[in-house]
Amino acid sequence: MILFPRFMYEEGSPNEGGGNGGGENKSGEGGSAAPAGVTMTEADMKELQELRAFKESQSAKQEKTPEEISKLAEQDKANFIKYSVDEGYLKVEDVHNYETVKGTADRDLVYKNWFANWKEENPDVDAEDIQSRAKSDFEQEYNLNSENAKTKARGESRLAKEANEARSPLQSAYDKAQENFKTYKSIQDNYPKFTKFMDDLIKESVPEQVVFKTKEGEEDIVIEGAKLTDADRKEIMTTFKNEKAYLNYIKNPDKPEEMKKAMAKKIDGFLKVKYFDQVNAKTYETAKGIGLKQGSAVGAGQPFGVIKGGKTAGEGNGGKQTLEQSNAKIAAQREKYGR
């Protein structure tokens, strides 16, 4: 269906209401008139209504105001603090201290720590002279007023280094809390989607009944195993709905079908291993019946055609397998499906 020649007109324009130039809506209620000369089918009418609904929804979407943005930021900060305290990454005062040292200039931050030590080492300085003396000694120690550019640069570099060292403990703790908080939010956002993904996968991938297919000579053998119960499905969900699967899910958001195929293959292998003994017994009995049915006249009472005269199966024995060969094949099946 080509939409644009029919529907590319603005509502409220002179062409609204069927392109009759007068703006009159002749369609009755709903404002679904077609442009002049166009016969609207029921499907066309539905599509036009959907386009209008989409336009209205887009118009309703407005950019957030500065107040709304500020409120969201405050809520996120409050959630971060609560998470950090609950999980033991930070205390409330740690967050406030971090914000303080982060917003403090390198010189002021170093001076604060330096001054406390200087004051202890200079107890005899008069109170009125303390600030001026301390400032002078501080600038001299860090060469902040040196006329030599290189000397001054070394002093400033020392300041920056010591400021980073002062911030480091709080910075490290804060960064760790932030990283874990982001992971926590990601889980909160994505885990419901992952749960639905796994629920759908189990429904699609887990059969009503375990069925094994194999061959005995040229004959196909289909072995019907156990019918799966709700308990089986719960076990599969518990086994495969794990942290590894979740991490794989969030790392590959654009590859759901590939993930489904890989997971379905693992579930199939899980079922084969779980029910192997049960199905293997049925496979043996079925193969045994086939051997009796197809056995030679001489060995008709044996489970499979018996080797005579040192000849192997296929060499004068009609291609029949011996019991030993059949057992070896079953053992190979066990090894194959048990991986």
N, C-alpha and C positions, 0 to 999 in steps of 0.2 A: 504494500500500500504506500503510495506517495503522499506524504502529509503536507509538505510545504505549500503546494499550489492551493490547497483547500484551507489550511489553518494558519498561514502566516499573515495574520492581521492582528492589530492591537485591539483589545477590548476597550470600549469607550471612544474609539476613533470613529470618523465618519463612515467607515466601512462596517462597523459593528452592526450586527443585526442582519447580516446577509449581504452586505456590500451593495445596498440599494441606494446609498448616497444620502439617505435621509435619516439614517441612524435608527429607523424604526425596527423593533424586534418583532418579527412576525411568527416567531416559533412558539409563542405562548410562554408559560412559566419555564424557568431554568435557563433562559438566555442561550439556547443551543442552536440558534439559526445558522444555516450554512451560507457561505458566500453565494452570490447570485449565479444561477445556472448549474449548481452542484446538487446532486441528489444524495442525501445523507442516508447511509444504511445504519442499522442498529449498532454495528461495530464501530462505524465512524463516530456516531454520537457518543459512544462510551469512551472512545479515545480522546475526543475533544474535551469531554468532562475531566478526564484524567490530566490532560494538559493544563486545563484551567486550575485544577486542584494543586498541581505541581507549582504553577506560577504563584498561587496564593501562599503556598508553604514557603517559597523562596522569599516572597515579600515580607513574610512574618519573621524571617531570620534577620535579626539586627545585630550589629556589632555591640559587644559589651561596653558599657560606659566605664570611665575611669574608676568610678565608685565600685562597680561590680567586680572589676579586675582586682582592685585593692582588697575587697572582701574575700575573694577566692584565694588570694595570696595569704591573707591572714588565717584563713581556715586551713590551708595546706601547712602553714607554719605550726599552727596549734596541733594538727594531727601528727606532724613530725616530732614535736616535743613530747607528746603523749606516747608515741611509739617508742622513742628513744629511752624515755624513763621506764616504761613498762618492760622493755627488753634489757634494760640495764646498761645501755651504751653510754648514756649521759645523764647528768642531773640537770634540773632546771637552771641552777646557778651556772653550770658549765656552759649552757647555751648563751646565757647573758654575758658571761666572761669572754666567750669566743667572739661574740659580736662587738664587745668593747675593744679587745686587742686587735681585731681585724680592722676596725675603723680608726685605730690610733696610728699616727705617723711613726715611722721607724725611730726618728730622733727622740720623740716624746716617750715612746715605749721603753727604749734603752735607758733614757735618762731617769725614768721612774725607778727602775731597778738599781741603777748606778747610784742614785742619790741616797737610797736607804743605806747602802754600804759606806758611802762617803760620810754621811752624818755620824755613823758609829766611829769612824776613824778620825773625825774632827769634832770632838765634843766641846772644845774650848772656844769655838767660834761664836761670837756674839749673835744673838737671835736676829738683830736687824741686818747683819751682814751675811747670814747663811745663804740666802737665795743668790745674791750677787757673786759670793765666793764660789758657791757650788757650780753656778753656770760657767764662770770663768775657768774653773778647773776642768770641768767637763769638756768645754770647747778646746782647751789646751790638750787634754789627753787624747782626743779624737782628731786633733789637727783640723778642726772645722773652720778656723780663721786663717789657715796657712795661706801665704801668698804663692806657695809652690803648688801648682795644679796637680802634680802627681801625688804629692804628700796629702793634699786635701782629698783627692780621689780615693787614696788608700783608707783614709779615715772614714769616709762615707761608705766605702765597701765594708769596712769593719762594722759600722753601725747596722747596715742591712743584714749582715750575717748574724749578728747578735739578736736583732729583732726577729728574724726567722726562727732562730733557736728558741726565743721566748714564746713564740706563737705555736711552735711545733707540737707540743703535747696536746693542746686543745684542738689544733688543726687536724691532727691524725685521728683523734677520737670523733671529731665532728664529721670528717670525711667518711669514716667507716660507718657511722650512723646513717649518713645520707645515702650511701651506697646500698645498705641493707633496706632502708626505707623505700628506695626506688624499686628494689626487687619485690618488696612487700606490696607496693601499689600495683606493680605489674601483675602479680599473682591475683590480687583482688579484681583486677580488670579482666584478666584472661582466663582464670580458672573456671568460671562458669561456662565459657565457650569450650574449653578443653573437656569439661565434663559432658557437655552435649555431644561433642565430637566422638568421645569414647562410647557413650550410650548408643549413638547411631551406628558406630563401627561394630559393636557387639551384636546389635540387631541384624546387621547386614552380613557379618562374617561367621557367626556361630550357627551351625545347622541345627535342625530339629533332631537329627540322628547322625551318629558317627558312621561313615561309610568308607570302607577301604576297597581299593581296586588293585588287582594284581593279575597275573597270567599264569596258567599252568599249561606249558606247551603252547599250543595255538589257541587255547580256550581262555577267554576272559573270565575272571572270577570277581564277583562283587559280593563283599561281605558286609552285611548290615550289623553294626555294633549297637552300643547302648543308645537309648534315647536320652537326650540331654534334659536335665531338670533346671529349675530356677537356681538351685544350689550350685550346679555346674557353672551357670552363667555368672553367678556372684563370685565364684572362685576365679573365673577368667578375668572378671573386672578387677578383683583384688590383685591378681598377679600382674596384669598389664597396665593398670591405671596407676603408675608410679612416678616418682620424681624424674627418672630418665625419660619416660615418655612425654612428660610435661615439658621438660627442657627442649626436647626434640620438636615438640609442637610449637613453642614460641620462637624457636630459631628458624622454623620453616613455615611461616604463615601463608606463603603463596604456593605450597606444595601439598595440599590436603589429600589429593588422590594418590600421590606417590607414598605418602605416609600410610594411607589406608591399605594399599597393596602390601607394603612391608609388614605392617602389623597383622594383617589377615594371614600372611604366610607364617608368622610366628605362632599365631593362635592355632593354626592348622597343625603345626608341628607339636604344639603342646598337647592337643587332643590325641594325636597319634601315639605319643609317648604314654600318656595317661591310660589309654585303653588298649595298648598294644597286646598285653597278655591275653585279654579277653578276646580280642579280634583274632589274634594269632592262633588261639585254640580252634576257633571256628574255621580259620583258613586251613589249618592242618586237617580237620575233619572233612572239609570240602574237597581238599586235594586228595585225601585218602580215598574218598568216594570216587573221584575221577580216576584214580589209579586202578581201583578194583574194576571199574566199568570198562576201562580201556586195556587192561592187562592181557597178556598173551594166554593162550589156552593152557600152556604148561604151567604158567605161574598165576593162574586165575585166582587162586586162593590167597595170593600175596597182596599187600597194600598197593604195590606198584609192580610194574614189569620187572622180573628178576633177571640179573645178569647171568648169562649162560656162556660157557666156553671162553671166558675171559673177555667177552665183547662188552663194550660200553654202550650206554644208551645211544641209539641212533645208528649203531653198527649191528644190524641184524636183529634188532629188538623193536623194530617199528617206531623208533624215536621215543619210546617210553622211558621214563626216568626210574632209577632205582630208588628205594626208600632212603638210602644214604644221600643220594643226590638231592632228593626232595628236602631232607632235613637240613642239608647244607644251604639250600636256597632259602628256607625259612629263617635260618640263622642270619643270612645276608639281609633279609628283610628287617629283622630285629635291629641289626647294626645300622641300617639305613634310616629307619624311622625313629630310632632311639637317640639320634644325634640332636 
